[in-house]
């Protein structure tokens, strides 16, 4: 049976890079790609298919409990229990304590944290039942330090790392591996118009390669947390 890889936020940026990297590295795999934007998901799926992978798309609001349950039920029915789930979906909206509204704060928590909880809750029980599987969370340097004008983002990413750490303790005797990847500034759409040069940031492909490397460890080893920063340090 071929590997089944689930990637959320797969329509662009780091998620799209991860999907393409796994399609290229495992050309007989099946990919389940989740994100809001169907048009961009179709383009990423077509790229993955060019490498020989089977790519299914599941356009979905990952902050919506019933929508996530429906999408996960469908991908489980279509392709079986995932070998790997990469919780990558997320967004950055700047804001300090004065200008961050409660609505803005809750939105960042929903996109960056609740979405990962919902996907994981729907898929991990099947992995536990199978006695194998791997969940990778794309956290952030903002999971371990604060940034000015990043109140909601830092809070959500700290929460994501806490979720991953708790899940690691809960599943370590089940055969399911849990990994957190903590990238620093990475060249994605979030940096468009920022004035920061592309070569000052890490390429999304490097994050995808780190995910692949963590996944390919033997079953006796788990990369619990992996930090990546631009060569010249944080931006």
Long-range contacts (C-beta under 8 A, 24 or more apart in sequence): 1-80, 2-26, 2-28, 2-29, 2-30, 2-54, 3-28, 3-29, 3-30, 3-83, 3-84, 4-29, 4-30, 4-31, 4-32, 4-79, 4-80, 4-81, 4-82, 4-83, 4-84, 5-29, 5-30, 5-31, 5-32, 5-82, 5-83, 5-84, 5-85, 5-86, 6-31, 6-32, 6-34, 6-75, 6-82, 6-84, 6-85, 6-86, 6-119, 6-123, 7-31, 7-32, 7-33, 7-34, 7-86, 7-88, 8-34, 8-35, 8-62, 8-85, 8-86, 8-87, 8-88, 8-89, 8-115, 8-116, 8-119, 9-34, 9-35, 9-62, 9-88, 9-89, 9-90, 9-138, 10-34, 10-35, 10-41, 10-44, 10-88, 11-35, 11-36, 11-37, 11-40, 11-41, 11-44, 12-37, 12-40, 12-44, 12-188, 12-189, 13-186, 13-188, 13-189, 13-190, 13-204, 14-88, 14-138, 14-183, 14-186, 14-188, 14-204, 14-207, 14-208, 15-86, 15-88, 15-89, 15-138, 16-40, 16-44, 16-204, 17-204, 17-205, 17-207, 17-208, 18-86, 18-88, 18-207, 18-208, 18-211, 19-44, 19-45, 19-47, 19-48, 19-55, 20-44, 20-47, 20-48, 20-51, 20-208, 21-205, 21-208, 21-209, 21-211, 21-212, 22-48, 22-53, 22-84, 22-208, 22-212, 23-47, 23-48, 23-49, 23-51, 23-52, 23-53, 23-55, 24-51, 25-212, 26-53, 27-51, 27-52, 27-53, 28-52, 28-53, 29-53, 29-54, 30-54, 30-55, 30-56, 30-79, 31-55, 31-56, 32-56, 32-58, 32-75, 32-78, 32-79, 32-82, 33-57, 33-58, 34-58, 34-59, 34-60, 34-62, 34-71, 34-75, 34-89, 34-119, 35-59, 35-60, 35-62, 35-89, 36-60, 36-61, 36-62, 62-89, 62-111, 62-115, 62-118, 62-119, 63-110, 63-111, 63-114, 63-115, 63-118, 65-118, 68-115, 68-118, 68-119, 68-122, 69-118, 69-122, 72-119, 72-122, 72-123, 73-122, 76-123, 76-126, 81-123, 81-126, 81-127, 81-129, 81-130, 81-133, 82-123, 82-126, 82-127, 82-133, 83-132, 83-133, 83-134, 84-133, 84-134, 84-135, 84-136, 84-215, 85-119, 85-120, 85-123, 85-124, 85-127, 85-133, 85-134, 85-135, 85-136, 86-136, 86-138, 86-211, 87-115, 87-116, 87-119, 87-120, 87-135, 87-136, 87-137, 87-138, 87-160, 88-138, 89-115, 89-116, 90-115, 90-138, 90-156, 90-157, 91-190, 92-150, 92-153, 92-190, 93-152, 93-153, 94-149, 94-150, 94-153, 95-149, 95-150, 95-151, 95-152, 96-148, 96-149, 96-151, 97-151, 100-151, 100-152, 104-152, 105-151, 105-152, 105-155, 107-152, 108-152, 108-153, 108-155, 108-156, 109-152, 109-155, 109-156, 109-159, 111-156, 112-153, 112-156, 112-157, 112-159, 112-160, 113-156, 113-157, 113-159, 113-160, 113-163, 116-160, 116-163, 117-163, 120-163, 120-167, 124-167, 124-171, 124-176, 127-174, 127-175, 127-176, 128-171, 128-174, 128-175, 128-176, 130-175, 131-174, 131-175, 132-175, 132-176, 132-219, 133-175, 133-176, 133-177, 134-176, 134-177, 134-178, 134-179, 134-215, 135-164, 135-167, 135-176, 135-177, 135-178, 135-179, 136-178, 136-179, 136-180, 136-181, 136-211, 136-214, 136-215, 137-161, 137-163, 137-164, 137-178, 137-179, 137-180, 137-181, 138-181, 138-183, 138-207, 138-211, 139-164, 139-180, 139-181, 139-182, 140-182, 140-183, 140-184, 141-182, 141-183, 141-184, 141-227, 141-229, 141-234, 143-180, 143-182, 144-182, 144-227, 161-225, 168-222, 168-224, 175-219, 177-219, 177-222, 178-222, 178-224, 179-214, 179-215, 179-222, 179-223, 179-224, 179-225, 179-226, 180-224, 180-225, 180-226, 181-207, 181-210, 181-211, 181-214, 181-225, 181-226, 181-228, 182-225, 182-226, 182-227, 182-228, 183-207, 183-210, 183-228, 183-229, 184-227, 184-228, 184-229, 184-230, 184-233, 184-234, 184-235, 185-230, 185-234, 185-235, 196-235, 200-230, 200-232, 200-235, 201-230, 201-235, 202-228, 202-229, 202-230
